[in-house]
């Protein structure tokens, strides 16, 4: 899955990279659903 503007999942965008600080609930969900994170770069 590729994410773009997933506000409930992302607590903070770090610069102009794909690095994000994810919310705790999103990390738990991704672990349960076995989903890898791949975030789009901000424009």
Phi, psi and omega in degrees: 000142173245137185248143174218119179062051177264080186298322178293338183270330188252123177275327182201138174266131182257097177069205181258047179235186178270003181286132181225153167262113185272151176289152183300318181294325179292320178298317178297315179298314180299322178295317180293318184273357182053058180246133174270145180269135173214106184261144176286152177282142177294146181277000000 
